[in-house]
C-alpha cells in the first residue's frame, strides 16, 4: 500500500510540473498530462510525434469535475450512469469558460471525455485539481502499449514516470460516441455498440472514417506494428507470420494464436502484445486470418484494417 501511495505521489509531482507520465487504464496505457496546461499538452504531442489536428481524450474522476468544462445532455447521462467508469469516450460540447487547453481540441468547440476504470488511475485523478489529457502511450501510428514494459520500449527515458498497473484487461482503446447531435460511433472499442443502443433504445450512426477529426483513432494508418500486414488471409506466404484466432492441431513455427478457444475478448486483449512479439521475432510481414466481425471483433478488424495501411 505504501509503495502504491508513494508512486501516485511521485506521479502527481511530475504532473504538477507539467511533465508527462504514463498511466494504466483498463483499455491501454495512456501518456498523461495536465489538460489545462498548454505546455503539458504540447509535450504530449511532441513525445508521441502526433499530428496537431488529432484531438486528445481528457480523463476525469467524476461527472462533477466534468461539468466545469462541458455541457451534458440526456443521452450522456444515460450512458454515463450505465457504463462509466469504463471503456467509452463521449464527445460533448465544450463550455466557453472551460480551462481546457486549446491544443487538446485542435481549437474545436467539442471535447472527448472519459472516466477510466483502472483503480490506480482513478486514485491519481481524485488527487488532482485538473483532468488529464491522455492519448495512448505510443509513438503516433504505432501499436498501443498494454503493459508498462511496452511504454518503456516506446519512449525509454523520455518519460519521467511510468505508473505500473499491470497488463490492461481489455487491451484495445475505448469506444468513442459523438453526442453533439444524433448519437454516432466514431471509433469501435472496448464497449460493444449493441450495448449502447440497448441503453439509448435506438440505433446509432457509424462514422469511423469521418473527414472532420473531432476524436482520435480515425486516421487511416494507425495501430501499426511497423511491418506490412494483410487481413482475411487463408494461408501465409513464404516468410510471413500467420495470426490465427484459435490453436490448430497442425502447428508451425510461424503460427501465432490470439486465443486458445476462438474467444474474441481474449483475442482483443492479446492483439497488440502478439503483434509486438511477431516483430521482435524478426518477421518482416504478417498475415491474419479472417476475424468474426461481431461484438469486439469489429474493433479487432478496425485495428487490423488500419494497421494494413502501412
GIURLIN-V342410 format. One line per field, one symbol per residue. phi: phi as a letter, one per 40 degrees, with the letter a starting at -180 (. if undefined). A space follows every 10 residues. Layout:
BEGIN
phi = ???
END
This chain:
BEGIN
phi = .ccccccccc cccccccgcb bbbcbccacb bbadccbdcc cdccccccfc dccbcbcbbb cacdccccbb cbbcccddcc ccbbcicbbb cbcccccccd dccccfgccb bcbabccddc ccccdccbca cbcacccacd gccccbadcc ccccbfccbc abccbgcccc gbcccbbcbc bcdbcbacac bccccccccc gacbcbbcbc cccbacgbcc cafccgbdbb bfccacccgb cbcbcacbcc bbdccbbcac bgcccccccc dccccccdcc cgcbabbbcc bdcafccccd cccccccccc
END
